[in-house]
Structures are given as C-alpha cells and as structure tokens.
Amino acid sequence: LPEVKEVVIEDDTFTSNIPRVREICKLLISQKNTLAWSANVRVGVDLETLKLMKQAGCRLIITGFESGDQKLLDAMGKHATVAMADELMKNTKKAGLLVHGCFMVGNPGETKETMEKTLRHAIRLNPDSAQFYPLFVYPGTVSWRQYIENKWITTTDFSQWLKRDGEHNTMINLPGLSSEDMVKFCEAAYPKYYLRPRYL
C-alpha cells in the first residue's frame, strides 16, 4: 500500500535467532526492499547483523536496556550486562541505525538510588529517543507469582489497572519504594533526558 511508510516488527524475540534475522535481511536485500522498518533488538546483537539490518532497510532499533544496575539486570534474568549496552550503542552508530531505548523501574531490589543510576545510564548511552516506565506485572508470568507472594501488588481488581484515559496504572509497591515514587521518577526522567544541552 502506498500510504504505508514504515513497518515495525513488534517482536521481543526477533533477534533471539540471529541466523534467522540475517536470512530475513538477505531476502529483503535480494528483493530490493525500499520500505523502512524498525524492530525490537536485544543488547547482544553483533555489528555484522546490525549492518545487514541497515542494508535491508532497517531505520531504527528498539532496545530494552531496562536498568543501569547490573544486580537488577541479573535478577531479571536478562542475560545482559551494562557493558553489552555500551557495545550495542557503539555498534548502532557504526551501522547507521537510530536507537529507541526502553528503561523500566520496579523490579525486585529497586530503590531510589538504583532508579537514579538507571537515569544516569540512559543519559550516558544517549539513545536517539528514550522511554521510562514502571514495571507492569501480568498474571501468568513468573513475576506475577513473585509479586503476589511478596504482597507487592496493590490490587488484583483489574479495573484499577488502567487510568481513565486508557494509560496503564502502576499497581506495585516495593519495600521502601511506592508506585507513586516510581511514577514520579518516570515523569521527572523525561525532561531530565530530553532537555539536556547535549540532546538538544
């Protein structure tokens, strides 16, 4: 369709199989693809794959950097390190790709100090755009069981999980860190990130 300007591959596992990603890119290149696309990318993706993605028409990658605290990343089971995030940012610049960075707060062990550490991490990485959001824990997940067992979920009345405008409502409290603390942090993180002289 001529009105389609870009396709976003909204798949958190898109780059979990690198040979498959490369095969898709080679097919797009062989077909002389001219439609821009974006995709979710894990922090461990190598430079060669990123270059191939760019050649195949990829414009932007969306990456869950999540936290700037290594202990929290380990506890999440991300199989990622702060150093891997640094490497990805260097490689995306070499490949000529834009980066949208995702950062979240509210994982077990989160404190006001670790949230500030994450903001500093985001600023140091300096992706082209960034989002900051509190963790949302859904039924059926490992996190759900953990948060229920620890009584960190404030209500299981799911009608309360959305605000009037349809936006997610944060329903978790951690020891020493309330849902209000997390929301305030995220709201304050946006101007701190986007109104920096370097970013402007």
Protein Blocks (a to p, Z undefined) as FASTA:
>chain_A
ZZlmbdcdddfklmmpmmlmmmmmmmmmmnopabdcdddddfkbcfklmmmmmmnopabd
cddekpacfklmmmnonopafklmmmmmmmmmmnopacdddddehiehiafklmmmmmmm
mmmnopabdcdddddddehiaklmmmmmnopafbfcfklmpcfkopacdfbdcehiafkl
mmmmmmmmmmmmmmgfklZZ
